[in-house]
Amino acid sequence: MHNRIIYILTLLITIGLISCGHKQNPTGGKKDTIQPEIVSVIPDEYSDITDSNIEIIFSKPIERNTILTGIYIYPPIIKKKYSWDGNILTIKIHEELEENTNYYFSFSTKIKGEHSNFLNRNSVFIFASGKLNSNRISGNFIYEDINDKNKPIEMTISTADSTEIFSMETNGKTFLIEDLNNVEHIVRAYVDKNNNYKYDNESEPFFQKSIDIVESNIMDINLAYADTIKPYLKSTNVFCNNRIDVEFSEPITSFSDVSIFTADSIETKVDIIAQYLKNDELSLLTTFLDTLKYKIQIKNILDPKDNMTLESSLIFDGISLQDTIPPEVISSYPRTGSSVDTFLPKISVLFSEIILENDIETKLMEVETGNIEDIVILNKDSKQYILSPQHLLNNYSSYKFTMYVKDNSGNIMTKPFETIFLPIVRKVNKE
């Protein structure tokens, strides 16, 4: 009987201990994962804050020390004080603000709620000291790589001395930046491909440009990748004894000098009569070559991203083959039968080879009257000719432009080039 009592007591104690082990109360409850956000600001955005405090109302209590690094104000307000009333932050301004100036208050995601959740997004609120400035910049995003068009774009607006005013995230085809002050601005943008909120030079496209602000500014943002590779001469193609095409490693914008001479100790120079640059191809019209080795040398070759090669050269074989192929028209404007919306249209003709001014004849005739109009050649000794009437043409009168062409070797174009067009200008002002 005594042993049975001891057994029962031992069993009850054991059950009690097990029961106590499973009867613990919760130690903190469900984790708070809701991010704080800015509910409203007082006074309303774009208000005049001269002699006024600013209240920022958050959706939940904030870790107050994170405000010190989470708020950015431009222009800087040095004398200010932060005070709290629950989840309401009051910014008290104790200095005289700049007259007729926009002030940008940026709140970043460095701000934390009391449970260490970061602010849900970066926000910028604009206020004025006096009159609100409403200058704006708008335009299109142009992507070097079309695959970047759906990725986030980080933009920073700065002053001329690179002091940040505010930053923003956007994407898409167009942009609009409003309420800017009357000063010069720098606009920077990059595609944040890896979402790390910093520009990676080797893998992300970038844009930067200074702009003098007026009331409304149009500016496209061309997001291009960094390029540190310098251009160079890639190849030559000798068509005949006076026509050479030079191919560069990439499109170029300019060069300072091109020379051709024999690749021997004498270095007899070949004269270059005319040249035409288009993208990565340079066409040259020269004096006659022979069946010798030649060297072409080009200096200060500059690509669109300002990479410069001081000098590049190639050795090539000359030929004595004479050119017997007549020139052709590759493209032209205006197309025959079309209309133009100006009294001084630019007539453009692109040929298959370089044509010299002395080897063309032009005629511009008013079809209805037979009157001949004087022509001015704006671009000559080239593959592309651009011409314009010397005097204003008549509205709703048809004009026939004719061009008789031969090349430097005497080959005459199979038939003259002709185009007929009609000036139609709705708002007439021929002063």
Secondary structure, 3 states (H helix, E strand, C coil): CHHHHHHHHHHHHHHHHHHHHCCCCCCCCCCCCCCCCEEEEECCCCCECCCCCEEEEECCCECHHHHHHHEEEECCCCCEEEEEECCEEEEEECCCCCCCEEEEEEECCCCEECCCCECCCCEEEEEEECCCCCEEEEEEEEECCHHHCCCCEEEEEEECCCCEEEEEEECCCEEEEEEECCCEEEEEEEECCCCCCCCCCCCCCEEEEEEECCCEEECCEEEECCCCCCCCEEEEEEEECCEEEEEECCCCCECCEEEEEECCCCCCEECEEEEEEECCEEEEEECCCCCCEEEEEEEEEECCCCCEEEEEEEEEECCCCCCCCCCCEEEEECCCCEEECCCCCCEEEEEEEEECHHHEEEEEEECCCCCEECEEEEECCEEEEEEEECCCCCCCCCEEEEEEEECCCCCECCCCEEEEEEECCCCCCCC
